Amino acid sequence: MRPYLFFKRIFDWLAACILIILSSPIMLLALIAIRIDSEGPVLFRQKRPGKNRVIFTVYKFRTMTLEKDENGELLPDIQRMTSLGSFLRKTSIDELPQLFNILKGDMSFIGPRPLLIQYLELYTVDQNRRHDVTPGISGWAQVNGRNTIDWEEKFKYDVWYVENVSFILDIKIICKTIKNVIVRDGINSSPTDTMPVFSGSNTIEG
């Protein structure tokens, strides 16, 4: 596994450079559209745990407004999602800024998705193995159900990937990801089409 991961990093860097150049017109249009559509930063930034649980900042195009209630708390996602944001999610254009995360080495094209920092203390020992590899834009769990499967199953797919990572498997995931984007299979199609908050595993270790 080690030799492949070395070459995988080289491929990630080269492919990210090429795709940033090719997708720059799309990213420029998205930037302008978001700026016109609603107030707030163009990019959504959030701290996420990467390989070996090292914290990094993930980038996405912002798909929601920053509207708050009378208590100063952000409104629910479904109320803040913009029509433009919904389109960006359906087409996965909102993910394009993560190409810069790949360029920096924070992420890979393929790997377990980087989740929220507050989930770190909730993982079982086995689930925590998802951090043994660099997180990805797409992964084995994403092409096998994404938000249609529960957390337990999602983590099983992540750990299985860590145990079986290979060039052939990554190519298979890339092909399935492209297919899913084209047919919008497993792609968020509405503001409510997201995973519930992870509150801990039902699996008891020991």
N, CA, C and O of each residue as an XYZ file, in Angstrom:
824
protein
N       0.818     -1.202      0.000
C       0.000      0.000      0.000
C       0.856      1.257      0.000
O       0.495      2.242     -0.645
N       1.975      1.247      0.705
C       2.813      2.431      0.833
C       3.315      2.963     -0.501
O       3.188      4.162     -0.749
N       3.892      2.112     -1.391
C       4.380      2.635     -2.677
C       3.271      3.304     -3.472
O       3.495      4.357     -4.070
N       2.078      2.716     -3.492
C       0.987      3.310     -4.263
C       0.593      4.668     -3.699
O       0.339      5.594     -4.468
N       0.537      4.812     -2.383
C       0.149      6.079     -1.784
C       1.129      7.192     -2.152
O       0.734      8.351     -2.274
N       2.399      6.848     -2.329
C       3.395      7.836     -2.750
C       3.074      8.333     -4.159
O       3.050      9.538     -4.408
N       2.826      7.394     -5.081
C       2.510      7.771     -6.456
C       1.126      8.423     -6.543
O       0.880      9.258     -7.414
N       0.235      8.038     -5.640
C      -1.093      8.643     -5.622
C      -0.994     10.129     -5.331
O      -1.721     10.926     -5.924
N      -0.108     10.511     -4.432
C       0.081     11.924     -4.095
C       0.587     12.704     -5.308
O       0.156     13.833     -5.541
N       1.498     12.112     -6.080
C       2.014     12.760     -7.281
C       0.882     12.944     -8.298
O       0.738     14.011     -8.894
N       0.090     11.897     -8.486
C      -1.038     11.985     -9.411
C      -2.028     13.053     -8.957
O      -2.511     13.841     -9.770
N      -2.328     13.078     -7.660
C      -3.260     14.069     -7.122
C      -2.790     15.482     -7.444
O      -3.577     16.319     -7.887
N      -1.515     15.743     -7.222
C      -0.969     17.082     -7.429
C      -1.049     17.488     -8.903
O      -1.489     18.591     -9.227
N      -0.620     16.586     -9.792
C      -0.642     16.892    -11.218
C      -2.065     17.078    -11.736
O      -2.348     18.013    -12.485
N      -2.963     16.167    -11.324
C      -4.354     16.238    -11.781
C      -5.043     17.486    -11.249
O      -5.846     18.103    -11.949
N      -4.727     17.862     -9.997
C      -5.327     19.070     -9.416
C      -4.894     20.307    -10.192
O      -5.710     21.189    -10.461
N      -3.622     20.378    -10.551
C      -3.125     21.513    -11.340
C      -3.870     21.626    -12.662
O      -4.298     22.712    -13.051
N      -4.024     20.493    -13.352
C      -4.691     20.489    -14.648
C      -6.163     20.886    -14.504
O      -6.673     21.699    -15.275
N      -6.837     20.308    -13.511
C      -8.269     20.574    -13.338
C      -8.542     22.004    -12.866
O      -9.569     22.585    -13.215
N      -7.632     22.568    -12.078
C      -7.797     23.970    -11.662
C      -7.762     24.878    -12.889
O      -8.553     25.814    -13.002
N      -6.838     24.590    -13.804
C      -6.748     25.388    -15.036
C      -8.010     25.199    -15.885
O      -8.589     26.176    -16.360
N      -8.434     23.952    -16.076
C      -9.581     23.662    -16.935
C     -10.890     24.197    -16.354
O     -11.772     24.646    -17.086
N     -11.000     24.140    -15.016
C     -12.260     24.544    -14.392
C     -12.272     26.002    -13.952
O     -13.260     26.469    -13.385
N     -11.189     26.725    -14.205
C     -11.111     28.114    -13.756
C     -12.240     28.988    -14.311
O     -12.741     29.842    -13.579
N     -12.670     28.814    -15.582
C     -13.812     29.622    -16.047
C     -15.088     29.334    -15.259
O     -15.853     30.248    -14.951
N     -15.317     28.059    -14.934
C     -16.506     27.683    -14.163
C     -16.430     28.267    -12.758
O     -17.419     28.777    -12.231
N     -15.237     28.187    -12.156
C     -15.091     28.723    -10.799
C     -15.251     30.241    -10.792
O     -15.802     30.805     -9.847
N     -14.769     30.901    -11.846
C     -14.918     32.358    -11.936
C     -16.396     32.737    -12.052
O     -16.852     33.676    -11.399
N     -17.140     32.007    -12.883
C     -18.572     32.270    -13.029
C     -19.313     32.008    -11.718
O     -20.208     32.766    -11.345
N     -18.937     30.932    -11.021
C     -19.571     30.611     -9.737
C     -19.279     31.709     -8.726
O     -20.160     32.115     -7.969
N     -18.044     32.186     -8.717
C     -17.653     33.262     -7.804
C     -18.492     34.512     -8.038
O     -19.002     35.110     -7.091
N     -18.631     34.903     -9.291
C     -19.406     36.101     -9.629
C     -20.878     35.907     -9.263
O     -21.507     36.806     -8.706
N     -21.426     34.723     -9.580
C     -22.839     34.445     -9.315
C     -23.149     34.478     -7.823
O     -24.171     35.026     -7.409
N     -22.269     33.893     -7.019
C     -22.482     33.879     -5.565
C     -22.414     35.293     -5.003
O     -23.205     35.667     -4.138
N     -21.463     36.071     -5.502
C     -21.298     37.457     -5.053
C     -22.556     38.275     -5.346
O     -22.978     39.088     -4.524
N     -23.156     38.057     -6.525
C     -24.362     38.781     -6.911
C     -25.592     38.251     -6.169
O     -26.483     39.016     -5.801
N     -25.628     36.939     -5.957
C     -26.827     36.276     -5.428
C     -27.136     36.627     -3.980
O     -28.300     36.837     -3.640
N     -26.124     36.696     -3.119
C     -26.381     36.954     -1.703
C     -25.146     37.526     -1.020
O     -24.024     37.364     -1.501
N     -25.362     38.187      0.089
C     -24.257     38.771      0.847
C     -23.487     37.689      1.588
O     -24.045     36.663      1.976
N     -22.204     37.935      1.775
C     -21.376     36.996      2.503
C     -20.170     36.575      1.686
O     -20.066     36.933      0.512
N     -19.267     35.830      2.278
C     -18.066     35.378      1.568
C     -18.423     34.397      0.457
O     -19.418     33.678      0.552
N     -17.622     34.372     -0.578
C     -17.848     33.446     -1.687
C     -17.547     32.016     -1.261
O     -18.240     31.077     -1.652
N     -16.497     31.866     -0.450
C     -16.078     30.530     -0.026
C     -16.602     30.185      1.365
O     -16.667     31.029      2.259
N     -16.969     28.927      1.512
C     -17.294     28.369      2.816
C     -16.033     27.699      3.332
O     -15.460     26.841      2.660
N     -15.602     28.089      4.522
C     -14.395     27.511      5.117
C     -14.758     26.837      6.430
O     -15.523     27.381      7.226
N     -14.209     25.661      6.650
C     -14.486     24.959      7.902
C     -13.318     24.045      8.258
O     -12.710     23.427      7.384
N     -13.015     23.968      9.544
C     -11.945     23.092     10.011
C     -12.418     21.645      9.981
O     -13.518     21.337     10.440
N     -11.601     20.774      9.450
C     -11.917     19.346      9.379
C     -10.669     18.531      9.732
O      -9.550     19.001      9.528
N     -10.848     17.318     10.257
C      -9.697     16.450     10.534
C      -9.270     15.697      9.281
O     -10.103     15.146      8.561
N      -7.961     15.678      9.026
C      -7.439     14.973      7.873
C      -6.697     13.712      8.275
O      -7.029     13.074      9.274
N      -5.693     13.361      7.491
C      -4.910     12.166      7.781
C      -4.258     12.294      9.152
O      -3.728     13.347      9.506
N      -4.306     11.209      9.916
C      -3.768     11.177     11.280
C      -4.434     12.220     12.185
O      -3.847     12.669     13.170
N      -5.676     12.600     11.831
C      -6.488     13.529     12.621
C      -5.913     14.947     12.658
O      -6.294     15.742     13.517
N      -5.010     15.267     11.746
C      -4.452     16.614     11.654
C      -5.534     17.553     11.093
O      -6.155     17.254     10.073
N      -5.751     18.682     11.768
C      -6.819     19.600     11.393
C      -6.376     20.512     10.245
O      -5.272     21.056     10.262
N      -7.254     20.672      9.249
C      -6.990     21.578      8.138
C      -8.286     22.322      7.802
O      -9.351     21.988      8.320
N      -8.187     23.326      6.937
C      -9.357     24.097      6.515
C      -9.817     23.625      5.149
O      -9.061     23.673      4.179
N     -11.068     23.165      5.073
C     -11.622     22.705      3.805
C     -12.345     23.877      3.127
O     -12.954     24.712      3.795
N     -12.268     23.924      1.797
C     -12.885     25.005      1.040
C     -14.020     24.485      0.161
O     -13.904     23.431     -0.463
N     -15.111     25.234      0.124
C     -16.220     24.971     -0.793
C     -16.809     26.312     -1.210
O     -16.595     27.324     -0.543
N     -17.551     26.316     -2.312
C     -18.310     27.513     -2.634
C     -19.504     27.579     -1.683
O     -20.151     26.566     -1.416
N     -19.785     28.766     -1.179
C     -20.901     28.929     -0.245
C     -22.221     28.695     -0.972
O     -22.450     29.235     -2.055
N     -23.086     27.883     -0.363
C     -24.380     27.556     -0.962
C     -25.551     28.043     -0.116
O     -26.707     27.852     -0.494
N     -25.265     28.675      1.030
C     -26.322     29.151      1.914
C     -26.110     30.617      2.287
O     -24.998     31.139      2.209
N     -27.180     31.258      2.687
C     -27.071     32.619      3.191
C     -26.563     32.567      4.627
O     -26.412     31.488      5.200
N     -26.304     33.723      5.198
C     -25.840     33.807      6.585
C     -26.937     34.357      7.501
O     -26.646     34.975      8.525
N     -28.186     34.129      7.130
C     -29.321     34.642      7.894
C     -29.395     34.015      9.295
O     -29.178     32.816      9.474
N     -29.707     34.860     10.271
C     -29.797     34.404     11.666
C     -31.164     34.733     12.252
O     -31.888     35.585     11.736
N     -31.507     34.039     13.349
C     -32.778     34.311     14.014
C     -32.609     35.436     15.031
O     -31.552     36.063     15.104
N     -33.653     35.685     15.812
C     -33.620     36.791     16.768
C     -32.598     36.590     17.879
O     -32.226     37.540     18.568
N     -32.141     35.337     18.055
C     -31.134     35.039     19.079
C     -29.705     35.059     18.531
O     -28.745     34.766     19.245
N     -29.588     35.407     17.268
C     -28.259     35.467     16.673
C     -27.737     34.130     16.185
O     -26.563     34.009     15.837
N     -28.618     33.107     16.157
C     -28.222     31.779     15.689
C     -28.586     31.633     14.213
O     -29.603     32.155     13.759
N     -27.741     30.916     13.473
C     -28.025     30.678     12.069
C     -29.339     29.919     11.907
O     -29.630     28.995     12.666
N     -30.123     30.315     10.917
C     -31.364     29.612     10.636
C     -31.055     28.199     10.137
O     -29.933     27.941      9.699
N     -32.027     27.274     10.192
C     -31.808     25.914      9.676
C     -31.356     25.935      8.221
O     -31.702     26.844      7.466
N     -30.584     24.930      7.837
C     -30.030     24.855      6.486
C     -31.092     25.007      5.415
O     -30.886     25.713      4.428
N     -32.231     24.347      5.602
C     -33.274     24.358      4.582
C     -33.781     25.775      4.318
O     -34.228     26.077      3.211
N     -33.714     26.642      5.323
C     -34.176     28.022      5.166
C     -33.089     28.917      4.565
O     -33.394     29.976      4.015
N     -31.845     28.505      4.665
C     -30.745     29.345      4.187
C     -30.221     28.958      2.808
O     -29.480     29.717      2.184
N     -30.613     27.756      2.326
C     -30.146     27.320      1.025
C     -30.712     28.207     -0.074
O     -31.918     28.449     -0.119
N     -29.852     28.693     -0.958
C     -30.298     29.526     -2.074
C     -30.562     28.652     -3.297
O     -30.103     27.512     -3.365
N     -31.292     29.185     -4.247
C     -31.536     28.453     -5.499
C     -30.218     28.191     -6.225
O     -29.999     27.118     -6.786
N     -29.346     29.203     -6.197
C     -28.023     29.038     -6.801
C     -27.241     27.958     -6.065
O     -26.594     27.113     -6.684
N     -27.310     27.996     -4.731
C     -26.602     27.006     -3.927
C     -27.075     25.600     -4.208
O     -26.272     24.670     -4.266
N     -28.389     25.436     -4.386
C     -28.945     24.125     -4.717
C     -28.393     23.628     -6.048
O     -28.068     22.450     -6.194
N     -28.290     24.537     -7.020
C     -27.728     24.177     -8.328
C     -26.263     23.784     -8.201
O     -25.825     22.803     -8.802
N     -25.510     24.544     -7.424
C     -24.083     24.248     -7.244
C     -23.882     22.880     -6.613
O     -22.942     22.163     -6.957
N     -24.767     22.519     -5.687
C     -24.661     21.206     -5.048
C     -25.059     20.089     -6.002
O     -24.396     19.054     -6.060
N     -26.143     20.296     -6.753
C     -26.599     19.274     -7.689
C     -25.531     18.942     -8.713
O     -25.378     17.785     -9.105
N     -24.796     19.947     -9.143
C     -23.763     19.765    -10.170
C     -22.382     19.495     -9.577
O     -21.423     19.250    -10.310
N     -22.285     19.541     -8.239
C     -21.010     19.353     -7.514
C     -20.004     20.461     -7.803
O     -18.818     20.307     -7.511
N     -20.457     21.569     -8.371
C     -19.560     22.705     -8.603
C     -19.082     23.282     -7.278
O     -17.987     23.840     -7.203
N     -19.905     23.151     -6.221
C     -19.512     23.680     -4.916
C     -18.255     23.013     -4.376
O     -17.598     23.555     -3.487
N     -17.911     21.825     -4.912
C     -16.741     21.081     -4.445
C     -15.439     21.521     -5.126
O     -14.357     21.161     -4.664
N     -15.528     22.285     -6.205
C     -14.333     22.614     -6.994
C     -13.213     23.287     -6.193
O     -12.046     22.989     -6.449
N     -13.509     24.191     -5.226
C     -12.405     24.791     -4.463
C     -11.563     23.778     -3.698
O     -10.448     24.093     -3.281
N     -12.080     22.565     -3.509
C     -11.295     21.551     -2.812
C     -10.118     21.067     -3.647
O      -9.249     20.357     -3.143
N     -10.085     21.446     -4.921
C      -8.908     21.151     -5.732
C      -7.675     21.813     -5.131
O      -6.566     21.291     -5.250
N      -7.867     22.965     -4.486
C      -6.742     23.647     -3.834
C      -6.337     22.908     -2.561
O      -5.167     22.930     -2.180
N      -7.303     22.249     -1.895
C      -6.966     21.400     -0.758
C      -6.100     20.228     -1.204
O      -5.178     19.815     -0.500
N      -6.414     19.699     -2.391
C      -5.624     18.592     -2.934
C      -4.223     19.074     -3.282
O      -3.236     18.392     -3.007
N      -4.144     20.246     -3.886
C      -2.853     20.823     -4.255
C      -1.965     20.986     -3.019
O      -0.761     20.737     -3.081
N      -2.556     21.400     -1.903
C      -1.815     21.610     -0.657
C      -1.458     20.301      0.036
O      -0.576     20.277      0.895
N      -2.139     19.201     -0.332
C      -1.867     17.917      0.302
C      -2.805     17.599      1.452
O      -2.662     16.562      2.100
N      -3.777     18.490      1.718
C      -4.745     18.238      2.788
C      -5.704     17.116      2.407
O      -6.161     16.354      3.259
N      -6.004     17.028      1.097
C      -6.975     16.065      0.617
C      -6.459     15.334     -0.614
O      -5.450     15.712     -1.209
N      -7.172     14.284     -0.976
C      -6.901     13.527     -2.194
C      -8.185     13.525     -3.022
O      -9.237     13.942     -2.539
N      -8.100     13.063     -4.252
C      -9.327     12.930     -5.034
C     -10.215     11.844     -4.434
O     -11.437     11.979     -4.382
N      -9.573     10.758     -3.981
C     -10.322      9.625     -3.444
C      -9.869      9.315     -2.018
O      -8.674      9.228     -1.735
N     -10.844      9.150     -1.133
C     -10.559      8.831      0.265
C     -11.817      9.082      1.091
O     -12.784      9.640      0.573
N     -11.826      8.690      2.341
C     -12.982      8.971      3.198
C     -13.224     10.480      3.291
O     -12.272     11.250      3.417
N     -14.479     10.905      3.232
C     -14.790     12.323      3.319
C     -14.382     12.880      4.680
O     -14.632     12.233      5.696
N     -13.754     14.073      4.733
C     -13.408     14.680      6.028
C     -14.682     15.194      6.700
O     -15.426     15.979      6.113
N     -14.923     14.758      7.904
C     -16.149     15.117      8.618
C     -15.876     16.197      9.669
O     -14.799     16.794      9.677
N     -16.831     16.444     10.541
C     -16.714     17.512     11.526
C     -15.754     17.148     12.654
O     -15.630     15.981     13.025
N     -15.086     18.148     13.188
C     -14.122     17.936     14.266
C     -14.795     17.330     15.484
O     -14.206     16.478     16.150
N     -16.029     17.754     15.793
C     -16.698     17.276     16.999
C     -17.020     15.781     16.952
O     -17.370     15.187     17.973
N     -16.902     15.171     15.764
C     -17.148     13.738     15.670
C     -15.956     12.908     16.154
O     -16.108     11.723     16.449
N     -14.781     13.519     16.237
C     -13.565     12.776     16.566
C     -13.684     11.969     17.861
O     -13.249     10.820     17.931
N     -14.273     12.581     18.870
C     -14.379     11.908     20.168
C     -15.479     10.853     20.202
O     -15.628     10.148     21.200
N     -16.250     10.740     19.121
C     -17.368      9.803     19.084
C     -17.051      8.511     18.346
O     -17.809      7.546     18.441
N     -15.930      8.474     17.603
C     -15.604      7.293     16.824
C     -15.162      6.133     17.703
O     -14.553      6.333     18.755
N     -15.474      4.918     17.262
C     -14.890      3.742     17.881
C     -13.453      3.628     17.369
O     -13.063      4.348     16.450
N     -12.677      2.739     17.952
C     -11.295      2.552     17.514
C     -11.259      2.157     16.044
O     -10.427      2.649     15.282
N     -12.160      1.273     15.651
C     -12.188      0.818     14.260
C     -12.602      1.951     13.323
O     -11.993      2.132     12.268
N     -13.621      2.708     13.693
C     -14.073      3.817     12.853
C     -12.998      4.879     12.696
O     -12.911      5.528     11.654
N     -12.186      5.057     13.715
C     -11.136      6.077     13.679
C     -10.060      5.749     12.644
O      -9.262      6.616     12.287
N     -10.032      4.513     12.164
C      -9.053      4.116     11.150
C      -9.282      4.825      9.818
O      -8.418      4.795      8.941
N     -10.440      5.460      9.664
C     -10.713      6.223      8.443
C      -9.721      7.366      8.285
O      -9.582      7.923      7.196
N      -9.021      7.721      9.379
C      -8.026      8.790      9.331
C      -6.613      8.279      9.045
O      -5.644      9.033      9.135
N      -6.504      6.991      8.701
C      -5.185      6.440      8.383
C      -4.740      6.823      6.977
O      -3.572      6.653      6.627
N      -5.661      7.336      6.173
C      -5.321      7.785      4.818
C      -5.804      9.219      4.638
O      -6.586      9.727      5.441
N      -5.336      9.858      3.587
C      -5.745     11.235      3.289
C      -7.214     11.265      2.885
O      -7.633     10.460      2.053
N      -8.004     12.168      3.448
C      -9.426     12.255      3.071
C      -9.594     12.682      1.624
O      -8.689     13.273      1.034
N     -10.767     12.380      1.047
C     -10.971     12.660     -0.360
C     -12.229     13.451     -0.669
O     -13.112     13.609      0.175
N     -12.290     13.947     -1.908
C     -13.489     14.617     -2.385
C     -14.601     13.590     -2.577
O     -15.764     13.851     -2.270
N     -14.226     12.420     -3.090
C     -15.167     11.313     -3.205
C     -14.531     10.082     -2.578
O     -13.319     10.036     -2.369
N     -15.351      9.092     -2.284
C     -14.829      7.904     -1.638
C     -15.737      6.708     -1.842
O     -16.768      6.798     -2.508
N     -15.342      5.589     -1.261
C     -16.088      4.343     -1.404
C     -17.500      4.462     -0.834
O     -18.444      3.905     -1.395
N     -17.648      5.182      0.275
C     -18.978      5.377      0.861
C     -19.835      6.262     -0.029
O     -21.039      6.038     -0.148
N     -19.223      7.275     -0.662
C     -19.976      8.214     -1.490
C     -20.563      7.535     -2.728
O     -21.667      7.877     -3.152
N     -19.842      6.583     -3.307
C     -20.354      5.914     -4.511
C     -21.196      4.697     -4.164
O     -21.683      4.001     -5.056
N     -21.370      4.438     -2.879
C     -22.204      3.321     -2.438
C     -23.358      3.783     -1.549
O     -23.757      3.091     -0.612
N     -23.879      4.959     -1.861
C     -25.061      5.399     -1.140
C     -25.030      6.819     -0.641
O     -26.079      7.452     -0.524
N     -23.837      7.345     -0.339
C     -23.690      8.705      0.167
C     -24.663      8.978      1.308
O     -24.509      8.398      2.383
N     -25.659      9.842      1.112
C     -26.579     10.211      2.190
C     -27.753      9.252      2.352
O     -28.616      9.470      3.202
N     -27.792      8.190      1.544
C     -28.893      7.237      1.641
C     -28.572      6.079      2.570
O     -29.431      5.237      2.829
N     -27.340      6.026      3.078
C     -26.962      4.983      4.033
C     -26.694      5.614      5.386
O     -26.385      6.803      5.472
N     -26.811      4.812      6.456
C     -26.608      5.376      7.795
C     -25.125      5.469      8.125
O     -24.274      4.984      7.379
N     -24.830      6.104      9.259
C     -23.441      6.340      9.659
C     -22.666      5.044      9.833
O     -21.512      4.958      9.414
N     -23.282      4.030     10.445
C     -22.582      2.771     10.690
C     -22.086      2.162      9.379
O     -20.939      1.727      9.276
N     -22.970      2.138      8.384
C     -22.605      1.557      7.099
C     -21.560      2.423      6.392
O     -20.628      1.909      5.774
N     -21.731      3.743      6.495
C     -20.777      4.666      5.872
C     -19.361      4.437      6.410
O     -18.400      4.390      5.642
N     -19.239      4.294      7.731
C     -17.926      4.095      8.334
C     -17.334      2.738      7.965
O     -16.117      2.604      7.834
N     -18.193      1.730      7.798
C     -17.709      0.417      7.366
C     -17.105      0.511      5.971
O     -16.077     -0.106      5.694
N     -17.742      1.286      5.091
C     -17.189      1.494      3.751
C     -15.854      2.229      3.836
O     -14.916      1.899      3.111
N     -15.766      3.225      4.719
C     -14.528      3.995      4.865
C     -13.372      3.111      5.320
O     -12.273      3.174      4.769
N     -13.631      2.295      6.320
C     -12.580      1.420      6.859
C     -12.204      0.363      5.832
O     -11.032      0.011      5.692
N     -13.208     -0.145      5.110
C     -12.910     -1.135      4.067
C     -11.984     -0.522      3.026
O     -11.068     -1.185      2.538
N     -12.222      0.745      2.683
C     -11.357      1.420      1.711
C      -9.929      1.498      2.230
O      -8.984      1.213      1.494
N      -9.763      1.881      3.492
C      -8.432      1.992      4.089
C      -7.696      0.658      3.988
O      -6.493      0.627      3.728
N      -8.413     -0.431      4.193
C      -7.801     -1.756      4.182
C      -7.508     -2.265      2.772
O      -6.679     -3.156      2.587
N      -8.193     -1.693      1.778
C      -8.078     -2.232      0.423
C      -7.652     -1.202     -0.622
O      -7.753     -1.461     -1.822
N      -7.177     -0.035     -0.177
C      -6.820      1.026     -1.115
C      -5.827      0.525     -2.162
O      -4.828     -0.118     -1.841
N      -6.128      0.837     -3.415
C      -5.273      0.414     -4.527
C      -5.572      1.291     -5.740
O      -6.566      2.018     -5.759
N      -4.722      1.220     -6.733
C      -4.914      1.992     -7.955
C      -6.213      1.589     -8.650
O      -6.981      2.449     -9.082
N      -6.459      0.284     -8.757
C      -7.658     -0.217     -9.426
C      -8.910      0.250     -8.701
O      -9.883      0.657     -9.337
N      -8.893      0.195     -7.371
C     -10.061      0.620     -6.593
C     -10.313      2.111     -6.777
O     -11.461      2.529     -6.928
N      -9.263      2.913     -6.767
C      -9.428      4.357     -6.946
C      -9.999      4.691     -8.324
O     -10.848      5.573     -8.446
N      -9.535      3.987     -9.364
C     -10.058      4.203    -10.710
C     -11.543      3.835    -10.749
O     -12.342      4.525    -11.384
N     -11.902      2.761    -10.077
C     -13.305      2.335    -10.032
C     -14.167      3.404     -9.365
O     -15.262      3.709     -9.836
N     -13.666      3.975     -8.263
C     -14.418      5.005     -7.541
C     -14.540      6.271     -8.394
O     -15.597      6.900     -8.421
N     -13.463      6.644     -9.088
C     -13.497      7.823     -9.955
C     -14.554      7.643    -11.046
O     -15.329      8.561    -11.317
N     -14.586      6.465    -11.672
C     -15.558      6.210    -12.744
C     -16.988      6.258    -12.202
O     -17.873      6.829    -12.839
N     -17.215      5.665    -11.035
C     -18.551      5.666    -10.448
C     -18.952      7.074    -10.010
O     -20.125      7.441    -10.079
N     -17.972      7.859     -9.560
C     -18.253      9.243     -9.156
C     -18.693     10.068    -10.352
O     -19.671     10.811    -10.272
N     -17.962      9.938    -11.479
C     -18.319     10.671    -12.694
C     -19.718     10.272    -13.158
O     -20.511     11.127    -13.551
N     -20.017      8.982    -13.112
C     -21.345      8.503    -13.508
C     -22.422      9.097    -12.597
O     -23.462      9.548    -13.076
N     -22.173      9.096    -11.289
C     -23.160      9.615    -10.344
C     -23.416     11.104    -10.546
O     -24.549     11.569    -10.416
N     -22.348     11.854    -10.868
C     -22.513     13.291    -11.105
C     -23.350     13.531    -12.360
O     -24.207     14.414    -12.386
N     -23.090     12.730    -13.407
C     -23.812     12.901    -14.672
C     -25.297     12.586    -14.505
O     -26.156     13.330    -14.980
N     -25.593     11.470    -13.823
C     -26.999     11.069    -13.668
C     -27.600     11.581    -12.364
O     -28.766     11.330    -12.061
N     -26.769     12.315    -11.586
C     -27.192     12.887    -10.307
C     -27.666     11.822     -9.334
O     -28.608     12.040     -8.572
N     -27.012     10.675     -9.363
C     -27.341      9.581     -8.456
C     -26.545      9.754     -7.174
O     -25.316      9.694     -7.196
N     -27.227      9.968     -6.058
C     -26.542     10.164     -4.781
C     -26.087     11.586     -4.564
O     -25.468     11.884     -3.543
N     -26.384     12.491     -5.518
C     -26.009     13.890     -5.366
C     -27.112     14.610     -4.626
O     -28.292     14.393     -4.902
N     -26.742     15.468     -3.686
C     -27.746     16.223     -2.940
C     -28.660     16.976     -3.900
O     -28.207     17.825     -4.667
N     -29.934     16.658     -3.849
C     -30.880     17.305     -4.752
C     -31.773     18.301     -4.053
O     -32.561     18.985     -4.705
N     -31.669     18.399     -2.752
C     -32.483     19.348     -2.003
C     -31.798     19.684     -0.709
O     -30.922     18.935     -0.276
N     -32.161     20.794     -0.059
C     -31.540     21.186      1.186
C     -31.723     20.173      2.300
O     -30.929     20.126      3.240
N     -32.776     19.354      2.197
C     -33.030     18.378      3.252
C     -32.335     17.054      2.983
O     -32.382     16.149      3.817
N     -31.691     16.929      1.831
C     -31.071     15.682      1.416
C     -29.662     15.572      1.985
O     -28.706     15.366      1.238
N     -29.529     15.706      3.294
C     -28.224     15.671      3.942
C     -28.242     14.669      5.088
O     -29.307     14.237      5.530
N     -27.057     14.303      5.564
C     -26.961     13.338      6.653
C     -27.342     13.977      7.984
O     -27.045     15.149      8.219
N     -28.004     13.204      8.865
C     -28.271     13.721     10.206
C     -26.948     13.831     10.980
O     -25.936     13.259     10.576
N     -26.966     14.554     12.068
C     -25.765     14.718     12.887
C     -25.371     13.376     13.485
O     -26.227     12.632     13.963
N     -24.063     13.060     13.460
C     -23.568     11.832     14.057
C     -23.464     12.024     15.558
O     -22.782     12.940     16.018
N     -24.135     11.170     16.336
C     -24.149     11.308     17.796
C     -23.456     10.162     18.509
O     -23.566     10.022     19.727
N     -22.746      9.345     17.754
C     -22.043      8.232     18.372
C     -22.477      6.912     17.782
O     -23.577      6.796     17.241
N     -21.618      5.916     17.884
C     -21.889      4.608     17.317
C     -22.712      3.760     18.264
O     -22.595      3.868     19.485
N     -23.554      2.904     17.675
C     -24.308      1.945     18.478
C     -23.483      0.722     18.796
O     -23.869     -0.114     19.613
N     -22.315      0.625     18.128
C     -21.455     -0.519     18.344
C     -20.655     -0.355     19.623
O     -20.001      0.670     19.814
N     -20.695     -1.341     20.496
C     -19.951     -1.322     21.760
C     -18.701     -2.174     21.603
O     -18.777     -3.374     21.339
N     -17.561     -1.540     21.768
C     -16.310     -2.255     21.614
C     -15.892     -2.919     22.926
O     -16.295     -2.516     24.017
N     -15.086     -3.930     22.772
C     -14.588     -4.611     23.953
C     -15.173     -5.972     24.040
O     -14.874     -6.714     24.975
